[in-house]
Amino acid sequence: MSSISKNIFDIYTSIFYQCVVVVGLIVAICYMIWEISTGSINDRNVIVDIWAIITCVTYIMGKNSKYKYMVMWIVLFSQLMLALWIVK
């Protein structure tokens, strides 16, 4: 049973997904800097930016940890909730 749950996360340990997360982290940081410099920052933007940055950093730090599969579930759930909250 544990081999099935490990195979689910093969995409999250792939080079492609790692690149997507790094690009997402760079975009989130640049967007936050752009918002600060243009003065268009507000409470919701700050929450979204910090949430995205924390999710990316959690993935990067947790991908090689002892509990990487639990971290991947948390990151996946956080990304889904962030997307739903942005759409709302």
Secondary structure, 3 states (H helix, E strand, C coil): CHHHHHHHCCCCCCHHHHHHHHHHHHHHHHHHHHHHHHCCCCHHHHHHHHHHHHHHHHHHHHCCCCCHHHHHHHHHHHHHHHHHHHHC
